Amino acid sequence: MRLAGTLPKHLDLSTDAGSNNLSAIVAMFATDYELTIHTVAQLIRAGIPSEPRGNAVRGANVDFESALQRFEKYAGNTVMCPLSTDWIDAGTICRQILGPSVA
C-alpha cells in the first residue's frame, strides 16, 4: 500500500498503459475496503491528480463510496481496521483527506 506513493515516478498516467497498470494495482486491493482507502490515500499524498486517480478506481471496478462508508464506520476499531493506527485521527481522515469526490 505504501508503495503506491512511488507510482508517479514509475507510471506514465497520461497513457492508457499507465492508467491500466494503476487500475490493476488498485484492483488488487479492492477485496479489502481498508486497503482500498489507504491505497487511494497514498495516491493522493503522492500527488496523483483527481482524474487519473478516479479513472484508476473506476477501471478497477471498485465501489469506492461503499468502501469509504465502511471505513468511516470502522476506522476507530483497530481490530477491524488495523492500518488506521497509521493515521493521526482515523475517525476524520476519510472525508477530510480523501474528500467527498475521490473517485
C-alpha distances in whole Angstrom, upper triangle without the diagonal:
4,5,6,8,10,11,14,15,15,16,19,18,22,22,22,20,18,17,17,15,12,14,13,9,9,12,10,8,12,13,12,12,10,7,9,10,7,5,9,9,7,9,12,12,12,15,15,18,18,20,18,15,17,18,15,15,18,18,15,18,16,18,16,19,19,16,16,20,18,16,19,21,19,17,19,20,17,18,17,14,13,10,13,14,12,14,17,19,17,20,20,16,16,19,20,16,15,19,21,21,17,17
4,5,6,8,10,13,14,14,15,19,18,22,23,23,22,18,18,19,16,14,16,16,12,12,15,14,12,15,17,15,15,13,10,12,12,8,7,10,10,6,9,12,10,10,14,14,17,19,21,18,16,19,20,17,17,21,20,18,21,19,21,19,21,22,18,18,22,21,18,20,23,21,18,20,21,19,20,19,16,15,11,13,14,11,13,16,18,17,20,20,16,17,20,20,16,16,19,22,22,18,19
4,5,5,7,10,11,11,12,16,16,20,20,21,19,16,16,17,14,12,14,14,10,12,15,13,13,16,18,17,17,16,12,13,14,11,9,11,12,8,9,13,12,10,14,13,17,19,20,17,15,18,19,16,17,20,19,18,21,19,22,20,23,24,20,21,24,23,21,23,26,24,21,24,24,22,23,22,19,18,15,17,18,15,17,20,22,20,24,23,20,20,22,22,19,18,21,24,23,19,20
4,5,5,8,10,10,11,14,13,17,18,18,17,13,13,14,12,9,12,12,8,9,13,12,11,14,17,16,16,14,11,11,12,9,6,8,9,6,6,10,9,8,11,10,14,15,16,13,11,15,15,12,13,17,16,15,18,16,19,17,20,21,18,18,22,21,19,21,24,23,20,23,24,22,24,22,19,18,15,17,18,15,16,20,21,19,22,22,18,17,20,20,16,15,18,21,19,16,16
4,6,7,9,10,11,14,14,17,19,20,18,15,15,17,14,12,15,15,12,12,16,16,15,17,20,18,18,16,13,13,13,10,8,9,9,5,6,8,7,5,8,9,13,15,17,14,12,16,17,14,16,19,19,18,21,19,22,19,21,23,20,19,23,23,20,22,25,24,21,24,25,23,25,24,20,19,16,17,18,15,15,18,20,19,22,21,17,17,19,19,15,14,18,21,20,16,17
4,6,6,7,9,12,13,16,17,19,17,13,15,16,13,12,15,15,12,14,17,17,16,19,22,21,21,19,16,16,17,14,11,12,13,9,9,11,10,7,10,10,14,17,18,15,14,18,18,15,17,21,20,19,22,21,24,22,24,26,23,23,26,26,24,26,29,27,25,27,28,26,28,27,23,22,19,21,21,18,19,22,24,23,26,25,21,21,23,22,19,18,21,24,22,19,20
4,5,5,6,9,9,13,14,15,13,10,11,13,10,8,12,12,10,12,15,15,15,18,21,20,20,19,16,15,16,14,11,12,13,10,8,11,11,8,10,9,12,15,15,12,11,15,15,12,15,18,17,16,20,19,22,20,23,25,22,22,26,26,24,26,29,28,25,28,29,27,29,27,24,24,20,22,23,20,21,24,25,24,27,25,22,21,23,23,19,18,21,23,21,17,18
4,6,6,7,8,11,13,15,14,10,11,14,12,10,13,15,13,14,17,18,18,20,24,23,23,22,19,18,18,16,13,13,14,11,8,11,11,7,8,7,10,13,14,11,11,15,15,13,16,18,18,18,21,21,23,21,24,26,24,23,27,28,25,27,30,30,27,30,31,30,32,30,27,26,23,24,25,22,22,25,26,25,28,26,22,22,23,23,19,18,20,23,20,17,18
4,6,8,10,13,14,16,15,11,13,16,13,12,16,17,15,17,20,20,20,23,26,25,25,24,21,20,21,19,16,16,17,13,12,14,13,9,11,10,14,17,17,14,15,18,18,16,19,22,20,21,24,24,27,25,27,30,27,27,30,31,28,30,33,32,30,32,34,32,33,32,29,28,24,26,27,24,24,27,28,28,31,29,25,25,26,26,22,21,24,26,24,21,21
4,7,9,12,12,14,12,9,12,13,10,10,14,14,13,15,18,18,19,21,24,24,25,24,21,20,21,19,16,16,18,15,13,16,15,12,13,12,15,18,18,14,15,18,17,15,18,21,19,19,23,23,26,24,27,29,27,27,31,31,28,31,34,33,30,33,34,32,33,32,29,28,25,27,28,25,26,28,30,29,32,30,27,26,28,27,24,22,25,27,25,22,21
4,6,9,9,10,8,5,8,10,8,8,11,12,11,13,16,17,18,20,23,23,24,24,20,19,20,19,15,15,17,15,12,15,16,12,13,11,13,15,15,11,12,15,14,12,15,17,16,16,20,20,23,22,25,27,25,25,29,29,28,30,33,32,30,33,34,33,34,32,29,29,25,27,29,26,26,29,30,29,31,30,26,25,27,27,23,21,24,25,23,19,19
4,5,6,9,8,5,8,10,9,10,13,14,14,16,18,19,21,22,25,26,26,26,23,21,22,21,18,17,19,17,14,16,17,14,13,11,12,15,14,10,13,15,14,13,16,18,16,17,21,22,25,23,26,29,27,27,30,31,30,32,35,34,32,36,37,35,37,35,32,32,28,30,32,29,29,31,32,31,33,32,28,27,28,28,24,22,24,26,23,20,19
4,5,7,8,5,5,9,9,8,10,13,13,14,16,18,19,20,24,24,24,24,21,19,20,20,16,15,17,16,12,14,16,13,12,9,10,12,10,7,9,12,10,10,13,14,13,15,18,19,21,20,23,25,24,24,27,29,27,29,32,32,30,33,35,34,35,33,30,30,27,28,30,27,27,30,31,29,31,29,26,24,25,25,22,20,21,22,19,17,16
4,7,9,7,7,11,12,11,13,16,16,17,19,21,23,23,27,27,27,27,25,22,23,23,20,18,20,19,15,17,19,16,14,11,11,13,10,8,12,13,11,12,16,16,15,17,20,21,24,22,25,28,26,26,30,31,30,32,35,35,33,37,38,37,39,36,33,34,31,32,34,31,30,33,33,32,34,32,28,27,27,27,24,22,23,24,21,18,17
4,5,5,6,9,10,11,12,14,16,17,18,20,22,23,26,27,27,28,25,23,24,24,21,19,22,21,17,19,21,18,17,14,14,15,13,10,13,15,12,12,16,16,14,16,19,21,24,23,26,28,27,28,31,32,31,33,36,36,35,38,39,38,39,37,34,35,32,33,35,32,32,35,36,34,36,34,30,29,29,30,27,24,26,26,23,20,19
4,5,5,6,8,10,10,12,14,15,16,18,20,20,24,26,26,27,24,22,23,24,20,19,22,21,18,20,22,20,19,15,16,16,13,10,13,14,10,11,14,14,11,14,16,18,21,21,24,27,26,26,30,31,30,32,35,35,34,37,38,37,38,35,33,34,31,32,35,33,33,35,36,34,35,34,30,28,29,30,27,24,26,26,22,20,18
4,5,5,6,9,10,10,12,14,15,17,19,20,23,25,25,26,23,21,23,23,19,19,22,20,17,20,22,19,19,16,17,18,15,12,14,16,12,11,15,15,12,14,17,19,22,22,26,27,26,27,30,31,30,32,35,35,34,37,38,37,37,35,32,33,30,32,34,32,32,35,36,34,36,34,31,29,30,31,28,25,27,27,24,21,19
4,5,5,6,9,10,11,12,14,16,18,19,22,23,23,24,21,19,21,20,17,16,19,17,14,17,18,15,15,12,14,15,13,10,11,14,11,10,13,14,12,13,17,18,21,20,24,26,24,25,28,29,28,30,33,33,31,34,35,34,35,32,30,30,27,29,31,28,29,32,32,31,33,31,28,26,27,28,25,22,24,25,22,19,17
4,5,5,6,9,10,11,12,14,16,16,20,21,21,22,19,17,18,19,15,14,17,16,13,15,18,15,15,11,12,13,10,7,9,10,7,6,10,11,8,10,13,15,18,17,20,23,21,22,25,26,25,27,30,30,29,32,33,32,33,31,28,29,26,27,30,28,28,31,31,29,31,29,26,24,24,25,23,20,21,22,19,16,14
4,5,5,6,9,10,10,12,15,15,18,20,20,22,19,17,19,19,16,15,19,18,15,18,20,18,18,15,16,16,13,10,11,12,9,7,10,11,7,9,12,14,17,17,21,22,21,22,26,26,25,28,30,30,29,33,33,32,33,30,28,29,26,28,31,28,29,32,32,30,32,31,27,25,26,28,25,22,23,24,21,18,15
4,5,5,6,9,10,11,13,14,17,19,20,21,17,16,18,18,14,14,17,16,13,17,19,16,17,14,16,16,15,11,12,14,11,8,11,13,10,10,14,15,18,18,22,23,21,22,26,26,25,28,30,29,28,32,32,31,31,29,26,27,24,26,29,26,27,30,31,29,31,30,26,25,26,27,24,21,24,24,22,19,17
4,5,5,6,9,10,11,12,16,17,17,18,15,13,15,15,11,11,14,12,10,13,15,13,14,11,13,13,12,9,8,10,9,6,9,11,9,9,12,13,16,15,19,20,18,19,23,23,22,24,27,26,25,28,29,28,29,26,24,24,21,23,26,23,24,27,27,25,27,26,23,21,22,23,20,18,20,21,18,15,13
4,5,5,6,9,10,10,14,15,15,17,14,12,14,15,11,11,15,14,12,15,17,16,16,13,14,14,13,9,9,9,8,4,6,8,5,5,9,10,13,13,17,18,16,18,21,21,20,23,25,25,24,28,28,28,28,25,23,24,22,23,26,24,24,28,28,25,27,26,23,21,22,24,21,18,20,20,17,14,12
4,6,5,6,9,10,13,14,16,17,14,12,15,16,12,13,16,16,14,17,19,18,19,16,18,17,16,13,12,13,11,8,9,11,8,6,10,11,15,15,19,19,17,19,23,22,21,24,27,26,25,29,29,27,27,25,23,24,22,24,26,24,25,29,29,26,28,28,25,23,24,26,23,20,23,23,21,17,15
4,5,5,7,9,12,13,14,15,11,10,13,13,9,11,14,12,11,15,16,15,17,14,17,17,16,13,12,13,12,9,10,12,10,8,12,12,15,15,18,19,16,18,21,21,20,23,25,24,23,26,26,25,25,23,20,21,18,21,23,21,22,26,26,24,26,25,22,20,23,24,21,18,21,22,20,16,15
4,5,6,6,10,11,11,12,9,7,10,10,7,8,11,11,10,13,15,15,16,13,15,15,15,12,10,11,11,7,7,10,9,6,9,8,12,11,14,15,13,14,18,17,16,19,21,21,20,23,23,23,23,20,18,19,17,18,21,20,20,24,24,21,23,22,19,17,19,21,18,15,18,18,17,13,12
4,5,5,8,10,11,13,10,8,12,13,10,11,15,15,14,17,19,18,20,17,18,17,17,14,13,13,12,9,8,10,8,5,7,7,11,11,15,15,13,15,18,17,17,20,22,21,21,25,24,24,23,21,19,20,18,20,23,22,23,26,26,23,25,25,22,19,21,24,21,18,20,20,19,16,13
4,6,7,9,11,12,9,9,13,13,10,12,15,15,15,18,19,19,21,18,21,20,20,17,15,16,15,12,11,13,12,8,11,10,14,14,17,17,14,17,20,18,18,21,23,21,21,24,23,22,22,19,18,19,17,19,22,21,22,26,26,23,25,25,22,20,23,25,22,20,22,23,21,18,17
4,6,6,8,9,6,5,9,10,8,10,13,13,13,16,18,18,20,18,20,19,20,17,15,15,16,12,11,13,13,9,11,9,12,12,15,14,11,14,16,15,14,17,19,18,17,20,20,19,18,16,14,15,13,16,19,18,19,22,22,19,21,22,19,17,20,22,19,17,20,20,19,16,15
4,5,6,9,7,6,9,11,10,11,14,15,15,17,19,19,21,19,20,18,19,17,14,14,14,12,9,11,11,8,8,6,9,9,12,11,9,12,14,13,13,16,18,17,17,20,20,20,19,16,15,17,15,17,20,20,20,24,23,20,21,21,19,17,19,21,20,17,19,19,18,15,13
4,6,9,8,8,11,13,12,14,16,17,18,20,22,23,24,22,24,22,23,21,18,18,18,15,13,14,15,11,11,9,10,11,14,12,10,13,15,13,13,17,17,16,17,20,19,18,17,14,14,16,15,17,20,20,21,25,24,20,22,23,21,18,21,24,22,19,21,21,21,18,17
4,6,5,6,9,10,11,12,14,15,17,19,20,21,23,22,23,22,23,21,18,18,19,16,14,16,17,13,13,10,11,11,13,12,8,11,13,11,10,14,14,13,13,16,15,15,14,11,10,12,12,13,16,17,18,21,20,17,18,19,18,16,19,21,19,17,20,20,20,17,17
4,6,5,6,9,10,11,12,14,15,17,18,20,21,20,21,19,21,20,16,16,18,15,12,15,16,13,13,9,9,8,10,8,5,7,9,7,7,10,11,10,11,14,14,14,14,10,9,12,11,12,15,16,16,19,18,14,15,16,14,12,15,18,16,14,16,16,17,14,14
4,5,5,6,8,10,11,12,14,15,16,18,20,19,21,20,22,21,17,17,19,17,14,17,19,15,16,12,13,11,12,11,7,8,11,8,6,10,11,9,8,12,12,11,12,9,6,9,7,8,12,12,12,16,15,11,13,14,12,11,14,16,15,13,16,17,17,15,15
4,5,5,6,8,10,10,12,14,15,16,18,17,20,19,20,19,15,16,18,15,13,16,17,14,15,12,13,11,14,13,10,11,14,12,10,13,15,13,12,15,15,14,14,12,9,10,8,10,13,12,13,17,17,14,16,17,14,13,16,18,15,14,17,18,18,15,15
4,6,5,6,9,10,11,12,14,15,17,15,17,16,17,16,12,13,14,12,9,12,13,11,12,9,10,8,11,11,7,9,12,11,10,13,15,14,13,17,17,16,17,14,12,13,11,12,16,15,15,18,18,15,16,17,14,12,15,17,14,12,15,15,15,12,12
4,5,5,6,9,10,11,12,14,16,15,16,15,17,16,12,13,15,13,11,14,16,13,14,11,11,8,10,10,7,7,10,10,7,10,13,12,10,14,15,15,16,14,11,13,10,10,14,13,12,15,14,11,13,13,10,8,11,13,11,8,11,12,13,10,11
4,5,5,6,9,10,10,12,14,14,16,16,18,17,13,15,17,14,13,16,18,15,17,14,15,12,14,14,11,10,13,13,10,12,15,14,11,14,15,14,16,14,11,11,8,9,12,10,10,13,13,11,13,13,10,9,13,14,11,9,13,15,15,12,14
4,5,5,6,9,10,11,13,12,14,14,16,14,11,13,14,11,10,14,15,13,15,12,14,12,14,15,12,12,16,15,13,15,18,17,15,18,19,18,19,17,14,14,11,12,15,13,13,17,17,15,17,17,13,12,15,16,13,11,14,16,15,12,12
4,5,5,6,9,10,11,9,11,10,13,11,8,9,12,9,8,12,13,12,14,11,13,10,12,14,11,10,14,15,13,14,18,17,15,19,20,19,21,19,16,17,13,14,17,15,14,17,17,15,17,16,12,10,12,13,10,8,11,13,12,8,9
4,5,5,6,9,10,10,12,11,14,14,10,12,15,13,12,16,17,16,17,15,15,12,14,16,13,11,15,15,12,14,17,17,14,17,19,18,20,18,15,16,12,12,14,12,11,14,14,12,14,13,9,9,11,11,7,6,10,12,12,9,11
4,5,5,6,9,9,12,13,15,14,11,13,16,13,13,17,18,16,19,16,18,15,17,19,16,15,18,18,15,17,20,19,16,19,21,19,22,20,16,16,13,13,15,12,12,15,16,15,17,16,12,12,15,14,10,10,13,16,16,12,14
4,5,5,6,6,8,9,12,10,7,10,12,10,11,14,15,14,17,15,17,14,17,19,16,15,19,20,17,19,22,22,19,22,24,23,25,23,19,20,16,17,19,16,15,18,19,17,20,18,14,14,15,15,11,10,13,15,14,10,12
4,5,5,6,7,8,11,11,8,11,13,12,12,16,17,17,19,17,18,14,16,19,16,15,18,20,17,18,21,21,19,21,23,23,25,23,20,20,17,17,19,16,14,17,17,16,18,16,12,12,13,12,8,7,10,13,12,9,11
4,5,8,10,12,15,14,11,14,17,15,16,19,20,20,22,20,21,17,19,21,19,17,20,21,18,19,23,22,19,21,23,22,25,24,20,20,16,16,17,14,13,15,16,16,18,16,12,13,14,13,9,9,12,16,15,12,15
4,6,9,12,14,12,11,14,16,14,16,19,19,19,22,20,22,19,21,23,21,19,23,24,21,22,26,25,22,24,26,25,27,26,22,22,18,19,20,17,16,18,20,19,22,20,16,16,18,16,13,12,15,18,17,14,16
4,6,9,12,11,10,13,15,14,16,18,19,20,22,20,22,19,21,24,21,20,23,25,22,23,26,26,24,26,28,27,30,28,25,25,21,21,23,19,18,20,21,21,23,20,17,17,17,16,12,12,14,17,15,13,15
4,7,8,7,6,10,11,11,12,15,16,16,19,18,20,17,19,22,20,19,22,24,22,23,26,26,24,27,29,28,30,28,25,25,21,22,24,21,20,22,23,22,24,21,18,17,17,17,14,12,14,16,14,11,12
4,6,6,6,9,10,11,13,14,16,17,19,18,19,17,18,22,20,19,22,24,22,23,26,27,25,28,30,30,32,29,26,27,24,24,26,23,22,23,24,23,24,22,18,17,17,16,14,12,13,15,12,10,11
4,6,5,6,8,10,10,12,14,15,16,16,16,14,15,19,18,16,19,22,20,21,24,25,23,27,29,29,31,28,25,27,23,23,26,23,22,23,23,22,23,20,17,15,15,15,13,10,10,12,8,7,8
4,5,5,6,9,10,10,12,14,15,15,16,15,16,20,19,18,21,23,22,23,27,28,26,29,31,31,33,30,27,29,26,26,29,26,25,27,27,25,26,23,21,18,18,18,17,14,14,14,10,9,8
4,5,5,6,9,10,10,12,14,14,16,15,17,20,19,19,22,24,22,24,27,28,26,29,31,31,32,29,27,28,25,25,28,25,24,27,27,25,26,24,21,19,19,20,17,15,15,16,13,10,9
4,5,5,6,9,10,11,13,12,14,12,14,17,15,15,18,20,19,20,23,24,22,26,27,27,28,26,23,24,21,21,24,22,21,23,23,22,23,21,18,16,16,17,14,11,13,13,11,7,7
4,5,5,6,8,10,11,10,11,10,12,15,14,14,17,19,18,19,22,23,22,26,27,28,29,26,23,25,22,22,26,24,23,25,24,22,23,21,18,16,16,17,15,12,12,12,9,6,4
4,5,5,6,8,10,11,13,12,14,17,16,17,20,21,21,23,25,26,25,29,30,30,31,28,26,27,25,25,28,26,25,28,28,26,26,25,22,19,19,21,19,15,16,16,12,10,7
4,5,5,6,9,9,12,11,14,16,15,16,19,20,19,21,24,24,23,27,28,28,28,26,23,25,22,23,26,24,23,26,26,24,25,24,21,18,19,21,18,15,16,17,14,11,8
4,5,5,6,6,8,7,11,13,11,12,16,17,16,18,21,21,21,24,25,25,26,23,21,23,20,21,24,22,22,25,24,22,23,21,19,16,17,19,17,13,14,14,12,9,6
4,5,5,6,8,8,11,13,13,14,17,18,18,20,23,24,23,27,28,28,29,25,23,26,23,24,27,26,25,28,27,25,25,24,21,18,19,21,20,16,16,15,12,11,7
4,5,8,11,11,15,16,16,17,20,21,21,23,25,26,25,29,30,30,30,27,25,27,25,26,29,27,27,30,30,27,28,27,24,21,22,24,22,18,20,19,16,14,10
4,5,9,10,14,14,13,15,18,18,18,21,23,23,23,27,27,27,27,23,22,24,22,23,26,25,25,28,28,25,26,25,23,20,21,23,21,18,19,19,16,14,11
4,7,9,12,12,12,14,17,17,18,20,22,22,23,26,26,27,27,23,22,24,23,24,27,26,26,29,28,25,26,25,23,20,21,24,22,18,19,18,16,14,11
4,5,9,9,8,11,13,13,14,17,18,19,19,23,23,23,23,20,19,21,19,20,24,23,23,26,25,21,22,22,19,16,18,20,19,15,17,15,14,12,9
4,6,6,6,9,10,11,12,14,16,17,18,21,22,23,23,19,18,21,20,20,24,23,23,25,24,21,20,20,18,15,16,19,18,15,15,14,13,11,9
4,5,5,6,9,10,10,12,14,15,15,19,20,21,21,18,16,19,18,17,21,20,19,22,20,17,17,17,15,11,12,16,15,11,12,11,10,8,7
4,5,5,6,9,10,10,12,14,15,18,19,21,22,18,17,20,19,18,22,21,20,22,20,17,16,15,14,10,11,14,14,11,11,9,9,9,8
4,5,5,6,8,10,11,12,14,17,18,19,20,16,15,19,18,17,21,22,20,23,20,17,16,16,16,12,13,17,17,14,14,12,13,12,11
4,6,5,6,9,10,11,11,15,15,16,17,13,12,15,14,14,18,18,17,20,18,15,14,15,14,10,12,16,15,12,13,12,13,12,11
4,5,5,6,9,10,10,13,15,16,17,14,12,16,14,13,17,17,15,17,15,12,12,11,10,7,9,12,12,9,10,9,11,10,10
4,5,5,6,9,10,13,14,16,17,14,13,17,16,14,18,19,17,19,16,13,11,12,12,9,10,13,14,12,12,11,13,13,13
4,5,5,6,8,11,12,14,14,10,10,14,14,13,16,18,17,19,16,13,12,13,13,10,12,16,16,14,15,14,16,15,15
4,5,5,5,9,10,11,12,9,8,11,11,9,13,14,13,15,13,9,9,10,10,8,11,13,13,12,13,13,15,14,15
4,6,5,8,10,12,14,11,10,13,13,10,14,15,13,14,11,8,7,8,8,6,9,11,12,11,12,12,15,14,16
4,6,8,9,12,13,10,10,14,14,12,15,17,15,17,14,10,8,11,12,10,12,15,16,15,16,15,18,18,19
4,6,5,8,9,6,7,10,11,9,12,14,14,15,13,9,8,11,12,11,14,16,17,16,18,18,20,19,20
4,5,7,9,8,6,8,9,6,9,11,10,12,9,6,6,9,9,9,12,14,14,14,16,17,19,18,19
4,6,9,8,7,9,10,7,8,11,10,11,9,6,6,10,11,12,14,15,16,17,18,19,22,21,23
4,5,5,6,8,10,8,9,13,12,14,12,9,10,13,14,14,17,19,19,19,21,22,24,23,25
4,5,5,4,7,7,7,10,11,13,12,10,11,15,15,16,19,20,19,20,22,23,26,24,25
4,6,6,9,10,10,13,15,17,16,13,14,18,18,18,21,23,22,22,25,25,27,26,27
4,6,9,9,11,14,15,17,16,12,13,16,16,16,19,21,20,20,22,22,24,23,23
4,5,6,8,10,11,14,13,10,11,14,13,13,17,18,17,17,19,20,22,20,21
4,5,6,8,10,13,13,11,13,16,15,15,19,20,18,18,21,23,25,22,23
4,5,6,8,11,12,9,12,14,12,13,17,17,16,16,19,21,22,19,21
4,5,5,8,8,6,9,11,10,11,14,15,13,14,17,19,21,19,20
4,5,7,9,7,11,13,12,14,17,17,16,17,20,22,24,22,24
4,7,9,8,12,13,11,13,17,16,14,15,18,21,23,20,22
4,6,5,9,10,8,11,13,12,11,13,16,18,20,18,21
4,6,9,9,8,12,14,12,11,14,17,19,22,20,23
4,5,6,6,10,12,10,11,13,15,17,20,19,22
4,6,5,8,11,10,10,12,14,16,18,17,20
4,6,8,9,10,11,12,13,15,18,17,20
4,6,6,6,8,10,10,12,15,15,18
4,6,5,5,7,9,11,14,13,16
4,6,6,5,7,8,11,10,13
4,6,5,4,6,9,9,12
4,6,5,8,11,11,15
4,6,9,11,10,13
4,7,8,6,10
4,6,6,10
4,6,9
4,6
4
